[in-house]
């Protein structure tokens, strides 16, 4: 009876995947919305049934993706099949939501890299370098303005060049952030639906209770000192390593600072909209972002939350 139930549910989930995948591949507008739910069949199935059965179901859906979209569609399908299957298996093992989030983000990131390499391999000489495309567009715009008698200032051109170089070097960190953001969105959309389907999905702790490891602060200080001893020179491997690691460390400290703001808002019983507005403004305005990050450093280094709670 259990085998029959697994097969029946597997067929239903496979049909749902096939419909969503077809929409994603062949109907651009609706497909973008459909892609947000591609994770769901694998998440729900692997959360209920043994790993071996879930892997078999994933393999069948991979074959379906091959039949629907051909070989080039397989890496894109794997992006959701692997991520959903692993996250569902972790739900079955009663792992906490943060562990599921981090594991899902890692698998998603690895699959994005595979997808990118596949696209580059298929495109060959036709492959498009995104950074180079933006750079070329900017240069074309600058030439157009110059031909119209309104040349851009030399300083603006140099600054734009520095931004392009920086973003190119920062690509690994941007991919990591993209993966984290994508999984967060996919979890926010699919977990409530999975819960209605009978899956016992875990919940995050309130954001005000989030803490990054204290070691992050030490890594940040050590990297700062190292950058003073050996100045990162543009184009070097040390520069590439430094800006990517520093970017991710600063991002963690920003999260700590924002979490501290939400803690203060809860402690002081501020209106709920206030910390949300502070979050938005801290992203939009650099001076405020630096202040929030500094708050994260102080909170992490001096246990501000515990001190404030003791004073109550």
C-alpha positions in Angstrom: 0.0 0.0 0.0 2.9 2.3 0.9 4.6 1.6 -2.4 1.4 2.3 -4.3 1.0 5.6 -2.5 4.6 6.6 -3.2 4.2 5.7 -6.9 0.8 7.6 -7.2 2.2 10.7 -5.5 5.3 10.5 -7.5 3.3 10.5 -10.8 1.3 13.5 -9.6 4.4 15.4 -8.6 6.1 14.5 -11.9 3.1 15.8 -13.9 3.2 19.1 -11.9 6.9 19.4 -12.6 6.4 18.7 -16.3 3.8 21.4 -16.6 5.8 24.0 -14.7 9.0 23.1 -16.6 7.2 23.4 -19.9 5.8 26.8 -19.0 9.2 28.0 -17.8 10.9 26.9 -21.0 8.4 28.1 -23.6 6.2 30.9 -22.2 8.6 33.7 -21.0 6.2 35.8 -18.9 4.3 33.1 -17.2 7.4 30.9 -17.2 9.2 33.3 -14.8 6.4 32.8 -12.3 6.2 29.1 -12.9 10.0 28.7 -12.2 9.4 29.9 -8.6 7.5 26.7 -7.9 9.8 24.2 -9.7 11.4 23.4 -6.3 8.0 22.3 -4.7 7.5 18.8 -6.2 10.9 17.7 -5.0 10.8 19.4 -1.7 7.4 17.9 -0.8 8.2 14.4 -2.1 11.7 14.0 -0.6 10.4 15.3 2.8 7.9 12.5 3.0 9.7 9.5 1.5 13.1 7.7 1.9 16.2 9.1 0.2 16.4 6.3 -2.3 12.8 6.8 -3.5 13.4 10.6 -3.7 16.5 10.1 -5.8 14.6 7.8 -8.1 11.9 10.4 -8.5 14.5 13.1 -9.2 16.1 10.9 -11.8 12.7 10.3 -13.6 12.1 14.1 -13.6 15.5 14.7 -15.0 14.6 12.4 -17.9 11.4 14.3 -18.3 13.3 17.6 -18.5 15.6 16.0 -21.2 12.5 15.0 -23.2 10.9 18.4 -22.8 13.9 20.7 -23.4 16.7 18.6 -24.8 20.2 18.3 -23.3 20.7 22.1 -22.8 17.7 22.2 -20.4 19.1 19.5 -18.1 21.5 21.7 -16.1 18.6 24.2 -15.5 16.3 21.4 -14.3 19.1 20.1 -12.0 19.2 23.6 -10.4 15.8 22.9 -8.9 15.8 19.1 -8.8 18.9 18.8 -6.7 18.1 21.8 -4.4 14.6 20.7 -3.7 15.5 17.0 -3.1 18.3 17.8 -0.7 16.3 20.5 1.2 13.3 18.0 1.4 15.6 15.3 2.8 16.9 17.7 5.4 13.3 18.5 6.4 12.7 14.7 6.9 15.7 14.5 9.1 14.3 17.4 11.3 17.2 19.8 10.5 16.7 23.4 11.5 15.6 26.0 8.9 18.9 27.8 8.9 20.8 24.6 8.1 18.4 23.9 5.3 18.8 27.4 4.0 22.6 27.2 3.9 22.6 23.7 2.3 20.1 24.8 -0.3 22.1 27.9 -1.1 25.3 25.9 -1.5 23.7 23.4 -3.9 22.0 26.2 -5.8 25.3 28.0 -6.1 27.1 24.9 -7.4 24.4 24.3 -9.9 24.5 27.9 -11.1 28.3 27.4 -11.8 27.6 24.2 -13.7 24.8 26.0 -15.6 27.1 28.9 -16.5 29.9 26.6 -17.6 27.4 24.6 -19.8 26.0 27.8 -21.4 29.6 29.0 -22.1 30.4 25.6 -23.6 27.3 25.5 -25.8 27.7 29.2 -26.9 31.4 28.9 -27.6 32.6 32.0 -29.5 29.0 33.3 -29.2 29.3 33.4 -25.4 28.4 36.7 -23.8 30.6 38.2 -21.1 28.1 40.2 -19.0 30.7 42.5 -17.5 32.3 43.1 -20.9 28.8 43.8 -22.4 28.0 46.5 -19.8 31.5 48.0 -20.3 31.0 48.1 -24.1 27.6 49.7 -23.7 29.0 52.4 -21.5 31.9 53.0 -23.9 29.4 53.2 -26.8 27.3 55.7 -24.8 30.3 57.8 -24.0 31.3 57.9 -27.7 27.8 58.8 -28.7 27.7 61.7 -26.3 31.2 62.8 -27.5 29.9 62.8 -31.1 27.0 65.0 -30.0 29.4 67.6 -28.5 28.8 66.6 -24.8 31.8 64.4 -23.9 31.8 62.8 -20.5 34.4 64.1 -18.0 37.6 62.1 -17.9 37.2 61.5 -14.2 33.7 60.0 -14.8 35.1 57.6 -17.4 37.9 56.5 -15.1 35.5 56.0 -12.2 33.2 53.9 -14.4 36.2 51.8 -15.4 37.1 51.2 -11.7 33.5 50.1 -11.0 33.5 47.6 -13.9 36.8 46.2 -12.8 35.6 45.9 -9.2 32.3 44.2 -10.1 34.2 41.8 -12.3 36.5 40.8 -9.5 33.6 40.6 -7.1 31.6 38.2 -9.3 32.1 35.2 -6.9 30.7 37.1 -4.0 27.8 38.4 -6.0 27.0 34.8 -7.1 26.9 33.7 -3.5 24.6 36.6 -2.5 22.4 35.8 -5.5 22.2 32.1 -4.4 21.3 33.1 -0.8 18.7 35.6 -2.0 17.2 33.1 -4.5 16.8 30.3 -1.9 15.4 32.8 0.7 12.7 33.8 -1.9 12.0 30.1 -2.9 11.7 29.1 0.7 9.3 32.0 1.4 7.1 30.9 -1.5 7.3 27.1 -1.3 7.5 26.3 2.4 4.0 27.6 3.2 2.5 25.6 0.3 4.5 22.5 1.4 3.0 22.9 4.9 -0.5 22.8 3.4 0.5 19.6 1.6 1.3 18.0 4.9 5.0 18.6 5.2 6.2 19.6 8.6 8.4 22.5 7.6 10.6 24.2 10.2 10.5 28.0 10.9 13.3 30.6 11.3 14.1 32.1 14.6 12.9 35.8 14.7 15.4 38.0 12.8 16.2 39.9 16.1 17.7 36.7 17.5 20.0 36.1 14.6 23.7 36.1 15.5 26.7 35.6 13.1 29.6 33.7 14.7 32.0 35.8 16.7 34.9 34.5 14.6 33.6 36.7 11.8 34.8 39.7 13.7 38.3 38.2 14.1 38.5 37.3 10.5 37.5 40.9 9.6 40.2 42.4 11.9 42.9 40.0 10.7 42.1 40.7 7.0 42.2 44.5 7.7 45.6 44.1 9.3 46.9 41.9 6.4 45.7 44.6 3.9 47.8 47.2 5.7 50.9 44.9 5.7 50.4 43.8 2.1 48.3 46.3 0.1 46.1 44.5 -2.4 47.1 45.5 -5.9 44.5 45.5 -8.6 44.8 42.4 -10.8 46.7 40.3 -8.3 45.4 37.1 -6.7 45.6 38.8 -3.3 43.4 41.6 -4.5 40.9 39.1 -5.8 40.9 37.1 -2.6 40.8 40.2 -0.4 37.8 42.0 -1.9 35.7 38.9 -2.1 36.4 37.7 1.5 36.1 41.3 2.8 32.8 41.8 1.0 31.3 38.7 2.5 32.6 39.5 6.0 31.1 43.0 5.7 27.8 41.6 4.6 27.8 39.3 7.7 28.5 42.3 9.9 25.7 44.2 8.2 23.3 41.4 9.0 24.4 41.5 12.6 23.8 45.2 12.7 20.4 44.9 11.2 19.5 42.1 13.6 20.6 44.3 16.5 18.3 47.1 15.2 15.3 44.7 15.2 16.3 43.6 18.7 16.3 47.2 19.9 13.0 47.8 18.2 11.5 44.8 20.0 13.0 45.7 23.3 11.8 49.3 23.1 8.5 48.3 21.5 9.0 50.6 18.5 6.4 50.4 15.7 7.2 47.4 13.4 7.5 49.6 10.4 10.5 51.5 11.9 13.2 48.7 11.7 11.9 47.9 8.2 12.4 51.5 7.0 15.8 51.5 8.6 16.7 48.4 6.7 15.7 49.9 3.4 17.4 53.2 4.1 20.6 51.5 5.2 20.8 49.7 1.8 20.0 52.9 -0.1 22.3 55.3 1.8 25.9 54.4 2.3 26.6 56.5 5.4 23.7 54.8 7.2 24.9 51.4 6.0 28.4 52.1 7.5 26.7 53.0 10.8 24.6 49.8 10.9 27.7 47.7 10.1 29.5 49.5 12.9 26.6 48.6 15.2 27.1 45.0 14.1 30.8 45.1 15.0 30.1 46.6 18.5 27.3 44.2 19.2 29.4 41.2 18.2 32.5 42.4 20.1 30.9 43.7 23.3 27.6 41.6 23.6 25.4 44.7 23.6 22.2 42.7 23.6 23.1 40.9 26.8 24.1 44.1 28.5 20.9 45.8 27.5 18.8 42.9 28.7 20.6 42.9 32.1 19.8 46.6 32.5 16.1 46.0 32.2 
